[in-house]
Amino acid sequence: EGIELLVGKNNLQNEYVTNRLASSNDTWLHTKDIPGSHVVIRSTDFGEATLEEAAQLAAYFSQAKESSSVPVDYT
């Protein structure tokens, strides 16, 4: 869909992406109860494909990346 996604790959990057780059209108994703990346979708108008890609990034850059199923929360 061509929508910008931001990914933090460590604690410092997570803090920067979430608190400095993301706006209140963006969608934030993180693995549920598993340490990992913060992912931000920089749009309010996105489809299922963008949400799926962002969730896959959150899962991949988490401690559960080898798991076949990784729960991801988003707000």
C-alpha positions, 0 to 999 in steps of 0.5 A: 500500500506504500504506507510508511512503517517505523520499527524500533529494534532495541529499547532506545529505538523503541522509545524514539519511534514511539515517543518522538516520531509517532503522532497520536493518529498513528497505529502502534503495534507490539508483541503481546507479553513478549519483549520486542520491537515497537512498530508504528503505521504512519497513517490513519487510512490503511488496509489489512495488508499494511496491518499484517505487514506491521504485525509480521515486523513486530513478531519478527523483531521480537524474542518469539520470532522463531515461534509459529504464532506470535500474538501482536497487540495494536492501538 
